[in-house]
Protein backbone atom coordinates (compact mmCIF):
# COMPACT_ATOMS: atom_id res chain seq x y z
CA UNK A 1 0.00 0.00 0.00
CA UNK A 2 2.89 2.34 0.82
CA UNK A 3 4.40 1.76 -2.61
CA UNK A 4 1.11 2.60 -4.34
CA UNK A 5 0.82 5.77 -2.26
CA UNK A 6 4.40 6.71 -3.21
CA UNK A 7 3.57 6.15 -6.89
CA UNK A 8 0.53 8.39 -6.56
CA UNK A 9 2.64 11.11 -4.91
CA UNK A 10 5.31 10.70 -7.60
CA UNK A 11 2.73 11.33 -10.31
CA UNK A 12 0.71 14.01 -8.51
CA UNK A 13 3.67 16.08 -7.32
CA UNK A 14 6.00 16.11 -10.27
CA UNK A 15 7.40 18.70 -12.66
CA UNK A 16 5.43 17.03 -15.44
CA UNK A 17 2.14 17.51 -13.61
CA UNK A 18 3.07 21.12 -12.91
CA UNK A 19 3.70 21.74 -16.61
CA UNK A 20 0.36 20.14 -17.50
CA UNK A 21 -1.41 22.30 -14.91
CA UNK A 22 0.20 25.43 -16.35
CA UNK A 23 -1.17 24.50 -19.78
CA UNK A 24 -4.63 23.82 -18.33
CA UNK A 25 -4.61 27.20 -16.57
CA UNK A 26 -3.39 28.96 -19.70
CA UNK A 27 -6.09 27.31 -21.76
CA UNK A 28 -8.78 28.21 -19.23
CA UNK A 29 -7.64 31.79 -18.58
CA UNK A 30 -6.22 32.85 -21.95
CA UNK A 31 -7.39 30.59 -24.80
CA UNK A 32 -6.63 33.43 -27.21
CA UNK A 33 -2.93 32.55 -26.84
CA UNK A 34 -3.60 29.14 -28.38
CA UNK A 35 -6.00 30.66 -30.88
CA UNK A 36 -3.34 33.04 -32.21
CA UNK A 37 -0.69 30.29 -32.20
CA UNK A 38 -3.13 27.97 -33.96
CA UNK A 39 -3.69 30.51 -36.71
CA UNK A 40 0.05 30.45 -37.38
CA UNK A 41 0.20 26.64 -37.66
CA UNK A 42 -2.05 26.54 -40.69
CA UNK A 43 -0.14 25.04 -43.60
CA UNK A 44 2.76 23.70 -41.52
CA UNK A 45 1.78 20.03 -41.75
CA UNK A 46 5.36 18.86 -42.24
CA UNK A 47 6.63 20.53 -39.07
CA UNK A 48 3.62 19.22 -37.12
CA UNK A 49 4.52 15.68 -38.16
CA UNK A 50 8.03 16.08 -36.80
CA UNK A 51 6.84 17.75 -33.62
CA UNK A 52 4.43 14.86 -33.04
CA UNK A 53 7.41 12.51 -33.02
CA UNK A 54 9.37 14.42 -30.35
CA UNK A 55 7.87 12.34 -27.51
CA UNK A 56 8.67 9.15 -29.45
CA UNK A 57 12.31 10.20 -29.77
CA UNK A 58 12.52 11.16 -26.11
CA UNK A 59 10.98 7.87 -24.98
CA UNK A 60 13.51 5.99 -27.06
CA UNK A 61 16.31 7.98 -25.38
CA UNK A 62 14.85 7.16 -21.96
CA UNK A 63 14.64 3.47 -22.76
CA UNK A 64 18.16 3.52 -24.19
CA UNK A 65 19.46 5.25 -21.05
CA UNK A 66 17.64 3.06 -18.53
CA UNK A 67 20.82 1.11 -17.84
CA UNK A 68 22.60 4.30 -16.77
CA UNK A 69 19.90 4.95 -14.20
CA UNK A 70 18.97 1.49 -12.97
CA UNK A 71 22.28 -0.35 -13.41
CA UNK A 72 25.05 2.21 -13.78
CA UNK A 73 28.40 0.79 -14.74
CA UNK A 74 30.06 1.90 -11.54
CA UNK A 75 32.26 0.01 -9.06
CA UNK A 76 29.79 0.79 -6.25
CA UNK A 77 26.75 -0.33 -8.27
CA UNK A 78 25.99 -2.96 -5.62
CA UNK A 79 25.30 -0.19 -3.09
CA UNK A 80 22.51 1.07 -5.31
CA UNK A 81 21.09 -2.39 -5.94
CA UNK A 82 21.10 -3.25 -2.22
CA UNK A 83 19.55 0.04 -1.11
CA UNK A 84 16.23 -0.79 0.62
CA UNK A 85 14.42 2.00 -1.21
CA UNK A 86 15.81 1.23 -4.66
CA UNK A 87 12.24 0.58 -5.79
CA UNK A 88 11.71 4.38 -5.78
CA UNK A 89 14.17 4.67 -8.64
CA UNK A 90 12.56 1.79 -10.51
CA UNK A 91 9.08 3.20 -9.98
CA UNK A 92 10.13 6.64 -11.16
CA UNK A 93 11.58 5.07 -14.29
CA UNK A 94 8.22 3.42 -15.05
CA UNK A 95 6.38 6.68 -14.32
CA UNK A 96 8.73 8.34 -16.82
CA UNK A 97 7.81 5.71 -19.41
CA UNK A 98 4.13 6.23 -18.60
CA UNK A 99 4.34 10.02 -19.01
CA UNK A 100 6.16 9.65 -22.32
CA UNK A 101 3.67 7.01 -23.47
CA UNK A 102 0.71 9.28 -22.75
CA UNK A 103 2.46 12.13 -24.57
CA UNK A 104 3.07 9.87 -27.58
CA UNK A 105 -0.56 8.78 -27.58
CA UNK A 106 -1.75 12.39 -27.55
CA UNK A 107 0.65 13.96 -30.07
CA UNK A 108 0.62 11.12 -32.57
CA UNK A 109 -3.13 10.76 -32.11
CA UNK A 110 -3.74 14.43 -32.85
CA UNK A 111 -1.48 14.26 -35.88
CA UNK A 112 -2.79 10.92 -37.19
CA UNK A 113 -6.44 11.92 -36.81
CA UNK A 114 -5.71 15.27 -38.50
CA UNK A 115 -7.31 17.14 -35.63
CA UNK A 116 -7.18 20.86 -36.36
CA UNK A 117 -4.41 22.59 -34.46
CA UNK A 118 -6.17 25.83 -35.30
CA UNK A 119 -8.59 24.89 -32.50
CA UNK A 120 -7.17 26.07 -29.17
CA UNK A 121 -8.04 22.82 -27.35
CA UNK A 122 -6.08 20.57 -29.71
CA UNK A 123 -3.13 22.92 -29.92
CA UNK A 124 -2.97 23.22 -26.12
CA UNK A 125 -3.00 19.43 -25.74
CA UNK A 126 -0.42 19.02 -28.50
CA UNK A 127 1.98 21.61 -27.07
CA UNK A 128 1.43 20.38 -23.53
CA UNK A 129 2.29 16.83 -24.55
CA UNK A 130 5.50 17.92 -26.21
CA UNK A 131 6.46 20.08 -23.21
CA UNK A 132 5.70 17.33 -20.70
CA UNK A 133 7.79 14.83 -22.65
CA UNK A 134 10.73 17.26 -22.73
CA UNK A 135 10.46 17.92 -18.99
CA UNK A 136 10.19 14.17 -18.37
CA UNK A 137 13.36 13.53 -20.32
CA UNK A 138 15.28 16.24 -18.46
CA UNK A 139 14.10 14.83 -15.12
CA UNK A 140 15.34 11.42 -16.26
CA UNK A 141 18.73 12.90 -17.20
CA UNK A 142 18.93 14.66 -13.85
CA UNK A 143 18.16 11.43 -11.99
CA UNK A 144 20.86 9.61 -13.95
CA UNK A 145 23.40 12.30 -13.11
CA UNK A 146 22.40 12.28 -9.43
CA UNK A 147 22.76 8.49 -9.17
CA UNK A 148 26.25 8.62 -10.69
CA UNK A 149 27.18 11.51 -8.44
CA UNK A 150 26.07 9.73 -5.31
CA UNK A 151 27.89 6.54 -6.29
CA UNK A 152 31.04 8.50 -7.10
CA UNK A 153 30.84 10.24 -3.74
CA UNK A 154 30.58 6.83 -2.03
CA UNK A 155 33.74 5.73 -3.85
CA UNK A 156 35.75 8.73 -2.67
CA UNK A 157 34.54 8.44 0.93
CA UNK A 158 35.53 4.79 1.35
N, C-alpha and C positions, 0 to 999 in steps of 0.2 A: 504494500500500500504506500509505503514511504517513497519507493522508486517512482510510482505513478504520480504521486504528488510532486516530486521533483521534476518529472517530465512536464507536468502541467505548468509549473513555475518557469521552467526553462523556455517554454513556448510563450507563455503570457508576458513574461518580463524579459524581453530580448530586444536587441537593436532592430531586428527585422519587424517585430510587431510595432515598435515605435514608428518606423518608416511607414508601415501600412496605415497606422492611425493618422499620421500627418497627411497622407494622401486622402484618406476619408474626410478629414476635417477640411482640407483644401477643396475637395469636391463639394462638400456641403455648404461651405461658407463663400467660396468664390468659383463657381463652375465656369464663369466667363474666362478664367485662365485656360481651362482645358478647351473651351470653345474656340478661343483665338489660336491656341496651338493646333487644334484639330483642323482649322481652316488652312493652316500652313502645310499640313501633311497630305493634302489632296494632290494626287499625281506622283507621290513618292513611294510607289508600291515596292520597288526594288530595295530601298533602304529599310522599309518596314519588314520585309522578309528577313533581312540580315539582323535587324534588331530583335525579331522574334526568336532568333537562334542564340542570342546572348546567354539566356539561362541554360540552354543545352550545353554550350561550351563551358560555362562555369561549373555545371554539375560534373562534366567529364574531368575538369581539373581537380575538383574535390575528390572524386573517386580515384583518380590517379595519385593524389597526394595523401590518401588515407593511411598509407604505410608510414609516412613521416609523422603523422599524429598518433596513430594507435600503436605502432611498432617501430619507433625511431631506431635507426642503426646507430646506437650509442652504447658504449661500454656499460653504462648503468641502466640499461633498458629494463633489467629485471626489477629494479626499484619501482619503476612505473607499473609493470605488470603485477607486482605483488601488493601494490597500494590498495587498501581496503575499499577506497572510493573510486577506483579506476572506472567503474561502471558509469560515472558521471561523464567521463570523456567519451566513452562508447555511445552513451545515450545522446550526447550533444552531436556527435557525428551523424547519428541517424536522424536527428531533428534537422540538421543541415541538409541532408539528402531529401527529407520531407519538404522543407521550404523550397528547395530548388525544384523538386518535382511538381509542386503546386504552381510555381512560377512558369515552368515549362508548359504545363497543362493550359494555363491561362493565355500566355503569349502565343503559343503555337495554335491554340484553339481560336483565338481572335483572328489570327492571320489566315488559318486554314478555312474558317467559315466566312471569310471576307466581311467581317463585321466592320461597320464604318467607323474609322477612327476620327471622323469629323464629329461624331457624337461624343459629348464630354464624358459620359459614363465609360464607354469602351476605351477611350484614350487614357482616362485616369487609371483604369485597371491595367492596361497595357504598360504604361509608364511605371506604375507601382510595382508590377511584377518584375520588370527589368531592374528597378532600383533595389528591391528586396533581394533579388538574386546576387547583385553586386555586393550589397552589405553582407549577405550570408557568406560569400566567398572571402571577403576581407576578414570577417570574424574567424573563419576557418584558418586562414593564413596566420592570424594573430595567435590562435590557440596552438598551432604548430610551432611557432616561434617560442611561445612561452614554455611549452613542454621541453623543447631543446635547451632553453635557457636554464630551466630548473634542473634538468639532468646534468648540464655542464657545471652548474654551481655545486651539485652534489659531488662531482668528480674532483673539483678543486678543494673542497672542504675535507675530503677523506684521503 
